[in-house]
């Protein structure tokens, strides 16, 4: 909404000031900054009572499930604490009842076996229930969609997982 929020309330991180920047390459200044001179970062976060800023995640990557927002990086970080997990990627897929479902693709470490339901049980002890992925795909890294520079292509991953779990 563009409203200034009180401490503890999550919103978009917007910045302004003489040292921020003058603009973005090949983008009109009016499209870079709002009418009050703020740059909208696309990041979510909040300030605490002492004025410390806490980063939550990219707003565009948020999974909106049942009225709650889930930050994929938070779920990925928990999965990565499990010693048998080499890599973890979390995204959302469409769901008629909840808006989106949280889903995860997990790559096991070499020589390790992973059980999707076992991971879900462990995650229930470490995360709020709405953050636990509804479906977990245990896969080889080669099965995942990456860019040429090695970044995961989250939209392609979401599409693949929607196909994998369309009847589940």
C-alpha positions in Angstrom: 0.0 0.0 0.0 3.0 2.3 0.4 2.1 3.0 4.1 4.8 3.3 6.7 4.4 0.3 9.0 5.0 0.1 12.8 7.9 -2.0 14.3 7.4 -5.8 13.9 5.0 -5.5 10.9 6.3 -7.0 7.7 6.3 -5.1 4.4 8.3 -4.2 1.4 11.8 -2.6 2.1 11.9 0.8 0.4 15.0 3.0 0.5 15.9 6.6 -0.4 18.7 9.0 0.1 21.4 10.8 -1.7 23.7 7.8 -1.7 21.2 5.2 -2.9 21.6 5.7 -6.7 20.6 8.1 -9.4 18.5 5.5 -11.3 18.6 2.3 -13.2 20.2 1.8 -16.6 17.8 2.4 -19.5 14.8 2.9 -17.1 13.1 6.2 -16.7 13.6 7.8 -13.3 9.9 8.0 -12.8 9.7 4.2 -13.1 12.7 3.7 -10.8 11.5 5.8 -7.8 8.0 6.5 -6.4 6.6 10.0 -6.0 8.3 10.4 -2.6 11.7 9.3 -4.0 11.7 5.8 -2.6 13.2 2.8 -4.5 11.1 -0.3 -4.0 13.5 -3.1 -3.6 11.1 -6.0 -4.0 12.5 -7.4 -0.7 10.3 -8.1 2.4 11.3 -7.4 5.9 10.5 -5.5 9.1 12.1 -3.2 11.7 12.3 -4.2 15.3 11.6 -1.7 18.2 15.2 -0.6 18.2 15.2 0.2 14.5 17.1 -2.8 13.3 16.1 -4.0 9.8 15.4 -7.7 9.3 15.4 -9.1 5.8 12.8 -11.8 5.2 13.2 -12.6 1.5 12.3 -11.6 -2.1 8.6 -10.7 -2.2 8.3 -12.3 -5.7 9.5 -15.6 -4.4 7.1 -15.7 -1.4 4.8 -18.7 -1.4 1.3 -17.6 -0.4 -0.5 -20.5 1.2 -3.7 -20.5 3.1 -3.4 -16.8 3.9 0.2 -17.0 5.2 3.4 -16.1 3.4 6.3 -18.6 3.4 9.8 -17.5 2.6 11.4 -20.3 0.5 14.9 -19.4 1.8 13.9 -20.1 5.4 12.7 -23.6 4.6 15.7 -24.2 2.4 18.0 -23.2 5.3 16.4 -25.7 7.6 16.6 -28.5 5.1 20.3 -27.6 4.5 21.0 -28.2 8.2 20.3 -31.9 7.8 23.6 -33.7 7.2 22.3 -35.9 4.4 21.0 -33.0 2.3 23.3 -31.6 -0.3 21.0 -29.0 -1.8 17.4 -27.9 -1.3 15.1 -25.7 -3.3 11.6 -24.6 -2.2 8.9 -23.0 -4.3 5.1 -22.9 -4.5 2.7 -24.7 -6.8 -1.0 -23.7 -7.5 -3.6 -25.2 -5.3 -7.4 -24.6 -5.6 -8.0 -24.5 -1.9 -5.0 -22.8 -0.4 -3.7 -20.6 -3.3 -0.3 -22.3 -3.3 1.3 -25.3 -1.7 4.8 -25.3 -0.4 7.0 -27.9 -2.2 10.6 -28.8 -2.1 13.2 -30.5 -4.3 16.0 -32.0 -2.3 19.3 -33.4 -3.5 20.9 -36.0 -1.2 24.6 -36.1 -0.4 26.6 -38.7 -2.3 25.9 -42.1 -0.7 23.0 -40.9 1.4 19.4 -42.1 1.2 16.6 -39.6 1.7 13.0 -40.3 2.4 10.5 -37.5 1.6 8.1 -38.4 4.3 10.9 -38.7 6.9 12.1 -35.2 5.9 8.5 -33.9 6.4 8.4 -35.4 9.9 11.7 -33.8 10.8 10.6 -30.4 9.4 7.5 -30.4 11.5 9.7 -30.2 14.6 11.7 -27.3 13.1 9.1 -25.2 11.3 5.6 -23.9 11.7 3.1 -26.4 10.1 2.2 -24.0 7.3 5.9 -23.8 6.2 6.4 -27.6 5.9 6.4 -28.6 2.3 3.3 -30.6 1.3 5.4 -32.5 -1.2 9.2 -33.2 -1.3 10.9 -34.5 -4.5 14.1 -36.3 -3.7 16.1 -36.1 -7.0 19.5 -36.0 -8.6 21.0 -32.5 -9.2 21.0 -33.2 -12.9 17.2 -33.4 -12.9 16.8 -29.8 -11.7 16.5 -26.8 -14.0 19.5 -24.5 -13.8 20.5 -21.4 -15.8 23.8 -21.4 -17.7 25.3 -19.5 -14.7 24.3 -22.2 -12.2 21.2 -20.6 -10.6 18.1 -22.6 -10.1 15.2 -21.6 -12.4 12.4 -21.4 -9.8 9.5 -21.0 -12.3 10.7 -24.1 -14.2 11.1 -26.0 -11.0 7.6 -25.0 -9.9 6.2 -26.2 -13.3 8.1 -29.5 -13.0 6.9 -30.1 -9.5 3.3 -29.2 -10.4 3.5 -32.0 -13.0 5.0 -34.4 -10.6 2.4 -33.8 -7.9 -0.7 -33.0 -10.0 -2.6 -36.1 -8.8 -1.3 -36.1 -5.2 
